[in-house]
């Protein structure tokens, strides 16, 4: 299955300079947040692949104008083509506003997923807005990853953990792909494609 990963920055290749056929062969689109709802609606229409998303910290506008034709998978596991995909949007709370959580709040969200994780026999892909603490995050409060994600990562060992929030342009040393045991962690900023067997 060919999966397009997107987050945070609209890709000129996929919108401004879009050409018919550019999304051919894409079986699924996963959005890790902070993208305009119109952009997601455009991609799901032009690509004709399902688009699953979680909220970024700048996605308060989705409450009034959700992306059409797309599915929000916050705090749930969905099965697409045999892949169990879990969504956990939001980032560390750094100011008032939606889609921001303290460590304790994120831990509670994850605890509430235990039944779903048991029922599905685990998870293959986690999509989040914030990264896992220590894996692609930064030391600033705004871009710090969640410690709570480490337990989920170590317990269920998904094949992939896909996140956004930390733009690739923030640093020349910003890693796109990291490895933690059997899990590949990928920063989806702008766009990235994976093939999952």
GIHU-V922308 format. One record per residue. N is the residue number from 1. RES is the residue in one small letter. BURIAL is 1 if it has 16 or more other C-alpha atoms within 10 Angstrom, else 0. Layout:
N/RES/BURIAL, N/RES/BURIAL
//
This chain:
1/x/0, 2/x/0, 3/x/1, 4/x/1, 5/x/1, 6/x/1, 7/x/1, 8/x/1, 9/x/1, 10/x/1, 11/x/1, 12/x/0, 13/x/0, 14/x/1, 15/x/0, 16/x/0, 17/x/0, 18/x/0, 19/x/0, 20/x/0, 21/x/0, 22/x/0, 23/x/1, 24/x/0, 25/x/0, 26/x/1, 27/x/1, 28/x/1, 29/x/1, 30/x/1, 31/x/1, 32/x/1, 33/x/1, 34/x/1, 35/x/1, 36/x/1, 37/x/1, 38/x/0, 39/x/1, 40/x/1, 41/x/1, 42/x/1, 43/x/1, 44/x/1, 45/x/0, 46/x/1, 47/x/1, 48/x/1, 49/x/1, 50/x/1, 51/x/1, 52/x/1, 53/x/1, 54/x/1, 55/x/1, 56/x/1, 57/x/1, 58/x/1, 59/x/1, 60/x/0, 61/x/0, 62/x/0, 63/x/0, 64/x/0, 65/x/0, 66/x/1, 67/x/1, 68/x/0, 69/x/0, 70/x/1, 71/x/0, 72/x/1, 73/x/1, 74/x/1, 75/x/0, 76/x/0, 77/x/1, 78/x/1, 79/x/0, 80/x/0, 81/x/0, 82/x/0, 83/x/1, 84/x/1, 85/x/1, 86/x/1, 87/x/1, 88/x/1, 89/x/1, 90/x/1, 91/x/1, 92/x/1, 93/x/1, 94/x/0, 95/x/0, 96/x/0, 97/x/0, 98/x/1, 99/x/1, 100/x/1, 101/x/1, 102/x/0, 103/x/1, 104/x/0, 105/x/0, 106/x/1, 107/x/1, 108/x/0, 109/x/1, 110/x/1, 111/x/0, 112/x/0, 113/x/0, 114/x/0, 115/x/0, 116/x/1, 117/x/1, 118/x/0, 119/x/0, 120/x/0, 121/x/0, 122/x/1, 123/x/1, 124/x/1, 125/x/1, 126/x/1, 127/x/1, 128/x/1, 129/x/1, 130/x/1, 131/x/1, 132/x/1, 133/x/1, 134/x/0, 135/x/1, 136/x/1, 137/x/1, 138/x/1, 139/x/0, 140/x/0, 141/x/0, 142/x/1, 143/x/1, 144/x/1, 145/x/1, 146/x/1, 147/x/1, 148/x/1, 149/x/1, 150/x/1, 151/x/0, 152/x/1, 153/x/1, 154/x/0, 155/x/0, 156/x/0, 157/x/1, 158/x/1, 159/x/1, 160/x/1, 161/x/1, 162/x/1, 163/x/1, 164/x/1, 165/x/1, 166/x/1, 167/x/1, 168/x/1, 169/x/0, 170/x/0, 171/x/0, 172/x/0, 173/x/0, 174/x/0, 175/x/0, 176/x/0, 177/x/0, 178/x/0, 179/x/0, 180/x/0, 181/x/0, 182/x/0, 183/x/1, 184/x/1, 185/x/1, 186/x/1, 187/x/1, 188/x/1, 189/x/1, 190/x/1, 191/x/1, 192/x/0, 193/x/0, 194/x/0, 195/x/0, 196/x/0, 197/x/0
//
